[in-house]
Amino acid sequence: MLEGLLIGLSTAFSLTNLAMVIGGCLIGTFIGMLPGLGPMSIIAIMIPIAISIGDPSAALILLAGVYYGAIFGGSTSSILINAPGVASTVATSFDGYPLARQGKAGKALTVAAISSFSGGTIGAILLMIFAPMLANVALLFQSPEYFGLMVVGLSAIAAFAGTGNVAKALLMTLLGLIMATVGEGALFNLPRFTMGIMDLQSGFGFITLAMAMFALPEAMYLVLDPSRSETEGGSNEIKDLRITRDEAWSIAPVIGRQSIQGFLIGVLPGAGATIASFLGYAVERNIASKEEQEQFGKGSIKGLAAPESANNAACTGSFVPLLTLGIPGSGTTAILLGALVALNVTPGPRLMIDEPQIFWAVIVSMYLGNLILLILNLPLIPYIAKILAVPRNYLIPFILFFTLMGAYIGQNNATELMILVGFGVVATVLRFADYPLAPLLIGFILGSMLEDNFSRSMQLFGGINFILERPMTLGLLIIAALLVVVPSYRARRARARAEGAADGD
Amino acid sequence: MALDRWIALAILMICMAYGYTAFFTMDASLPPFMQRNPVWPSTFPKVLSVLAILSALVVVLGLEKADSDEPKAMDINYRKLHEYNLTQALGLLALMVAYALLLRPAGFLIATTGFLVLGSTILGERKFHVMIPIALFAAVFIWYLVQEVLGIFLRPWPFFMGV
């Protein structure tokens, strides 16, 4: 390992590769901050540039830098304007945005930066140590297990998003899954549920839906109720970037746990930074004390640190299956795989033997990249955050414009904008009625992967038997069912007890 | 009946239409060789529709009551929607639709500048000497960023001016 690390150091510290790390991180942060342009689209756009470099290590270093830079930048827009451009920072907005509205945006950004840095660095260390070993763990999983794992992820999301209202959250998740079946599936090549509309042939766009579910309703709420854009406690200025020693101590264990958990989730193909951030949030919420649980969703720094460390660690973790097995774990790593193949490098178990400098240079560049992100972002945050000091009359048209642009750039299709407005109105009405919107989006993102694994399992095992023949799948599905049933049962019992107490003498 | 249950009813209708398609009409066009597969394109939608109808029914029938019916402080009370700036919100939505329709024919620069200026006008901004230069600068800058840096084509001028 030491030998490998030295190879990596010598490769990563060349002038070009250093420039690649810095450039990639900067581009990633700025683009990730714009709501709507996620890591996937920006990496896709960067591919021609990366390929023209010609050196596979430099190309991968650049693209990896863009990737974690975008995850880092995405958290800033989640916290400041509640418009997560990246699905994996949706969970960041749960607690980050309330903090910003309480006038503690500076603190929230610092917590996010530190958590991201720690998550990314711990992830890189784990990647270096466990990449060869974890490849074997992931090898044990087959389609039925992936299917089970995704069902667990979705149920966990539904269970925690609708506190005391699991049915609503579950309904939203299922609606998201239903929306994911619109269009042509990869496995069947048959258009489904398009109602004969050509524009629906390729399904709904993820970015469009993300914009419609988060950015648009938020903008509409700001318009409807101007008092919302005034933060309590005076100005929007980001002044207090510091966190106290107590706060640092309280988030340290969260960061440690979530970095490891996030990394492990990131390793599993299909379950990437998004699931890691949501699961991390749910887990931390469940193990927190009663008073701290109350704080979650209202501006808890633990609730902010959890998804931020988890998504960065998972982002690093998702490189494990890519580099060791040649299987992309997420859409973003799939694009990276495409870039590597174009550069005549075949990622897989032999990569570490044949071209160790690529593997180790990427790992070393990850340490560097995370350090650069921290150094660049902490002092720059107050300037970046100036976006909030812009008067409302200017800010709202710009937010709306960025949502429109995000949807348009992704698809280059004006119909997408009409879909965006339509869904935006629906989402606003759903928010009026207290329906959680995040489960819908997650259901939508996981929908096609879930169906692919389900269908593959059905084909491999000749029917629904796969649930019984793979004990692990059965176990996972039982956990999923418990996750949904137990909270609502507990709420019901608590209510029954409360009513009994009120009615009793 | 509260709004959330009306919405659940609407979703229930959608799910039933979806389920009807999945169960009864979709498989008709399936080629015979695919019918020998254990899994059909309609299999997963069938499962989804059943689950979705069940959970929609739970909400419609109010089997799982929410902890409290009072709207939270942060939320907008939809029963008093007319007390909020509804006209502004609807105006902005109409503007977004207009932008969607005009983006290609009018070109990016005109459509965007118009959108930003009109948007802030709807919100009550009257300092046009500030707003118009900002909007113009933003439109040109973003066009440059998208077209030249990112390399995504955006038609800058109206359709009759070439490109």
Interface residues (C-beta under 8 A of the other chain):
Chain A: I45 P48 T163 G164 N165 V166 A167 K168 L170 L171 L174 L175 L177 I178 T181 G185 F188 L190 R192 F193 A219 M220 Y221 V223 L224 D225 P226 R228 R392 N393 Y394 I396 P397 F398 L400 F401 L404 M405 Y408 I409 N412 A414 L417 M418 L420 V421 G424 V425 V429 L430 R431 F432 A433 D434 Y435 L450 E451 F454 S455 M458 Q459 G462 G463 S488 A491 R492 R495
Chain B: A2 L3 D4 I7 A8 I11 C15 Y18 T21 M26 S29 M34 N37 P38 V39 P41 S42 T43 F44 P45 L48 S49 L51 A52 S55 A56 V58 V59 L63 E64 K65 A66 D67 P71 M74 D75 I76 Y78 L81 Y84 N85 L86 Q88 A89 L92 L93 M96 V97 Y99 A100 L101 L103 R104 T112 F115 L116 G119 S120 L123 G124 E125 M131 I134 A138 I142 V146 L150 G151 I152 F153
